[in-house]
Amino acid sequence: MAKQRNWVREEVWAALALYLKTEFGRIHKGNPDIIALSERINRTPSAVALKMSNLAALDQTLDRKGMRHGSKMDKTVWKEWTSDKNLIVNFSQDTLSFKKITQGTKTRDDAYGFAEGQDRFVQSKQRVGQDVFRDMILSSYRSKCAMTGIDEPRLLTASHIVGWAEDKKSRLDPSNGICLNALHDRAFDRHLISFDQNYRMLVSMNIPERAREKLEDVATVELRMPDKFLPNQDYLERHRRKFFDTQLN
């Protein structure tokens, strides 16, 4: 029997990128996304699913845990990601990187393109990494609005707590996101609603009563918690400060 080759750093990063946008219950060898990744890196779907489960064991935001015997490389990659969440964009959108992996070509981080969520110009200005962020947030919330339970993806937004332009380091941090429907996302983005330390919704007094009623017409005034990546309280505090500033104007 041929000796099983070790996982290299780029392969583990690719598995991590897929783990971050996959609901925990869909980490199995029959998942089409897992099958697609296995073909790109020349591994079996079972091996990819196992690697994602090992990464889940390192995820302290999960109620459920994966297997407990992840490799040193798994821990290294997880630490790299937790130190700089924006690195994930390199392994989520550049499919050419998988060719470099399977060909055994050594590459540097900058060979993958953008090393953080950032702006670039194509025909119009595009936020690199937004799709990655959306995938992570929607999978964490099982593609349901955290306020209303709406489960139509076309009506859902991965809302940044701290805005994209405010803090580059937090742009692709999944704990900086909440899955909201289009109405509550718009209000949240404009600091017309926020959430207290118990994740209960706050609604601005500086909007008409009818608008307040629409915003308060939710399934629960408390955020439904995601399966992983709980909204960061430091980010929420920054958002609340701006929310309270709107009450003074």
C-alpha positions in Angstrom: 0.0 0.0 0.0 1.4 3.4 -1.0 2.4 5.6 1.9 -0.1 8.4 2.5 1.5 11.7 1.8 1.4 14.4 4.5 -0.8 17.4 4.3 1.1 20.6 3.3 0.3 24.0 4.7 -1.6 25.2 1.6 -3.8 22.1 1.6 -4.7 22.6 5.3 -5.5 26.3 4.5 -7.8 25.2 1.7 -9.6 22.8 4.1 -9.9 25.6 6.6 -11.4 27.9 4.1 -14.0 25.3 3.3 -14.6 24.5 7.0 -15.3 28.2 7.7 -18.2 28.3 5.1 -19.6 24.9 5.8 -22.4 24.1 8.3 -21.1 21.6 10.9 -23.7 19.0 9.9 -22.5 19.1 6.3 -19.0 18.0 7.0 -19.1 14.6 5.4 -17.7 12.9 2.3 -20.9 13.3 0.3 -20.9 17.1 0.4 -20.3 18.3 -3.2 -18.0 21.1 -2.0 -15.8 18.6 -0.2 -15.8 16.3 -3.2 -14.7 19.3 -5.4 -11.9 20.3 -3.0 -10.7 16.7 -2.8 -10.4 16.5 -6.6 -8.4 19.8 -6.7 -5.9 18.7 -4.1 -5.8 15.0 -5.2 -7.2 13.5 -1.9 -10.3 11.5 -1.1 -13.5 13.2 0.1 -13.2 11.2 3.3 -9.7 12.6 3.9 -10.9 16.2 3.4 -13.9 15.7 5.7 -11.6 14.2 8.3 -9.3 17.2 8.1 -12.2 19.6 8.5 -13.3 17.7 11.5 -9.8 17.9 13.0 -9.9 21.7 12.4 -13.3 21.8 14.1 -11.7 20.4 17.2 -9.6 23.5 17.4 -12.6 25.8 17.1 -13.4 27.1 20.6 -16.6 28.7 19.3 -18.3 25.3 18.7 -20.6 23.6 21.2 -19.7 20.4 19.3 -16.2 19.4 18.8 -14.4 17.4 16.0 -11.8 14.8 16.5 -9.1 15.4 19.1 -5.9 14.4 17.3 -5.2 17.1 14.8 -1.7 17.5 13.4 0.9 20.1 14.3 0.2 21.6 10.9 -3.5 21.9 11.7 -2.6 23.9 14.8 -0.1 26.0 13.0 -2.6 27.0 10.3 -5.4 27.6 12.8 -3.0 29.9 14.8 -2.1 31.8 11.6 -5.7 32.3 10.8 -6.7 33.5 14.2 -3.8 35.9 14.1 -4.9 37.4 10.8 -8.5 36.5 9.7 -8.0 38.3 6.3 -5.5 35.6 5.1 -8.4 33.4 4.4 -9.2 35.2 1.2 -6.1 33.8 -0.4 -7.5 30.3 -0.2 -11.1 30.9 -0.8 -11.2 32.6 -4.2 -8.0 31.8 -6.1 -8.6 28.4 -7.7 -5.2 28.6 -9.4 -3.6 28.0 -5.9 -4.9 24.4 -6.0 -2.9 23.8 -9.2 0.2 24.9 -7.4 -0.6 22.6 -4.6 -1.2 19.5 -6.7 1.9 20.2 -8.8 4.0 20.4 -5.6 5.1 23.9 -6.5 6.4 26.0 -3.5 4.6 29.3 -3.3 4.8 32.3 -1.1 1.7 33.9 0.5 1.8 36.8 -1.9 1.6 34.4 -4.9 -2.0 33.9 -4.0 -2.9 37.6 -4.7 -4.5 39.7 -2.0 -3.4 38.9 1.5 -6.3 40.7 3.2 -9.8 41.9 2.5 -9.2 45.0 0.5 -10.5 47.1 -2.4 -9.5 46.7 -6.0 -10.6 48.0 -9.4 -12.0 45.7 -12.0 -14.5 47.6 -14.1 -15.9 49.0 -10.9 -14.6 49.1 -7.4 -15.0 45.6 -5.8 -14.5 44.6 -2.2 -12.3 41.5 -2.3 -13.3 39.0 0.3 -17.0 40.1 0.7 -18.2 36.8 -0.8 -15.9 34.9 1.5 -17.3 36.8 4.5 -20.9 36.2 3.4 -20.3 32.5 3.1 -18.8 32.3 6.6 -21.6 34.3 8.2 -24.5 32.5 6.4 -23.2 29.1 7.2 -22.7 30.0 10.9 -26.4 31.2 11.0 -27.7 28.3 8.9 -28.8 30.8 6.3 -31.4 32.3 8.6 -31.8 35.9 9.8 -30.8 36.2 13.4 -33.9 38.4 14.2 -36.7 37.2 12.0 -35.8 33.6 11.0 -36.2 34.5 7.3 -34.3 31.8 5.3 -34.4 33.2 1.8 -30.7 33.8 0.9 -31.6 36.6 -1.5 -33.0 38.6 1.4 -30.1 38.0 3.7 -27.0 40.0 4.3 -23.8 39.3 6.2 -23.8 42.5 8.2 -20.5 43.8 9.5 -20.7 45.0 13.1 -17.6 47.2 12.7 -17.8 48.6 9.2 -15.6 47.5 6.3 -14.0 50.9 6.0 -13.5 51.3 9.8 -11.1 48.5 10.6 -9.2 46.5 8.0 -8.1 43.8 10.4 -11.7 42.9 11.3 -13.1 42.8 7.7 -13.0 39.0 7.4 -13.4 38.1 11.0 -16.6 36.0 11.2 -17.2 37.2 14.8 -17.6 40.6 13.2 -20.7 39.5 11.4 -24.4 38.9 11.9 -26.8 37.4 9.4 -29.7 39.9 9.0 -32.5 40.4 6.6 -32.3 43.4 4.2 -34.4 45.8 6.4 -32.5 45.1 9.7 -29.2 45.2 7.9 -29.9 48.6 6.5 -30.9 49.9 10.0 -27.9 48.2 11.6 -25.5 49.7 9.1 -26.9 53.2 9.8 -26.8 52.6 13.6 -30.6 52.9 13.9 -30.6 49.5 15.7 -27.9 47.9 17.8 -27.6 45.1 20.4 -26.8 45.3 24.1 -24.5 43.0 26.1 -27.2 40.4 26.3 -27.7 40.5 22.5 -31.1 42.2 22.9 -32.0 44.6 20.1 -31.9 48.4 20.7 -34.0 50.6 18.4 -33.3 54.3 17.9 -35.9 56.8 19.2 -35.0 59.1 16.3 -37.1 57.3 13.7 -40.9 57.5 13.1 -43.1 55.2 15.2 -44.3 53.2 12.2 -40.7 52.5 11.3 -39.9 51.4 14.9 -42.9 49.1 14.8 -41.6 47.4 11.6 -38.1 47.0 13.1 -39.6 45.6 16.3 -41.8 43.1 14.5 -39.3 40.2 14.9 -39.5 36.6 16.0 -37.3 37.5 19.0 -35.7 40.7 20.4 -32.6 38.7 21.2 -30.2 37.6 18.5 -30.4 34.0 17.6 -27.0 32.7 18.3 -24.9 31.2 15.4 -23.5 27.7 15.5 -20.0 29.2 15.7 -18.4 32.6 15.9 -20.5 34.4 18.4 -20.7 38.2 17.7 -17.7 39.7 19.4 -18.7 41.9 22.4 -15.9 44.4 21.7 -17.2 44.9 18.2 -20.7 45.3 19.5 -19.6 47.9 22.0 -18.0 50.0 19.2 -21.3 49.7 17.3 -23.3 50.7 20.4 -21.3 53.8 20.9 -22.2 55.0 17.4 -25.8 54.0 18.0 -26.0 56.1 21.1 -24.4 59.0 19.3 -27.4 59.0 16.9 -29.7 59.5 19.8 -28.0 62.9 20.5 -28.5 64.2 17.0 
